């Protein structure tokens, strides 16, 4: 299993919106960055991801699971853009903020710190387990 981070502005698509989609999940559409698209192409059904609220909150608030492999993004006819579908698994007991992550040297190489604008990014297994522990949430 691989681990990922999905960033969303809560005013556009929030954790609550994701939870409300239930087990059918929702396309992670609208990504127009080649590197983020390529990460989604690398994802497999069953991979897990952090759901990150960007903008004001700037915190990991939940765990999602990839429930459909990369496919044509339905928000465009341009065949270059693909997306995966994700479903909510569980919320974090305690949100883990960007400040928490930035001030912890264990995460110095994490893309969230080094490439903060990237909307979809990989997370190592160690980062995954450490952040879940910080959020008092089962990995």
RABEL-V721546 format. One record per backbone hydrogen bond with DSSP energy under -1.0 kcal/mol. CO is the residue of the C=O (numbers start at 1). NH is the residue of the N-H. Records with the same first field share a line. If there is no record, write none. Layout:
CO = NH, NH
//
This chain:
2 = 48
3 = 123
4 = 50
5 = 121
6 = 52
8 = 54
9 = 12, 13
14 = 18
15 = 19
16 = 20
18 = 21
19 = 22
22 = 25
26 = 86
27 = 29
33 = 37
34 = 38
35 = 39
36 = 40
37 = 41
38 = 42
44 = 47
47 = 66
48 = 4
49 = 64
50 = 6
51 = 61, 62
52 = 8
53 = 59
58 = 98
59 = 53
60 = 96
61 = 92
62 = 51
63 = 89, 90
64 = 49
65 = 87
66 = 46
68 = 85
71 = 83
73 = 76
78 = 81
81 = 73
83 = 71
84 = 28
85 = 67, 68
86 = 26
87 = 65
90 = 63
96 = 60
97 = 101
98 = 102
99 = 103
101 = 104
104 = 107
105 = 108
107 = 110
110 = 113, 114
111 = 115
115 = 118
119 = 7
121 = 5
124 = 128
125 = 129
126 = 130
127 = 131
128 = 132
129 = 133
130 = 134
131 = 135
132 = 137
133 = 136
135 = 94
//
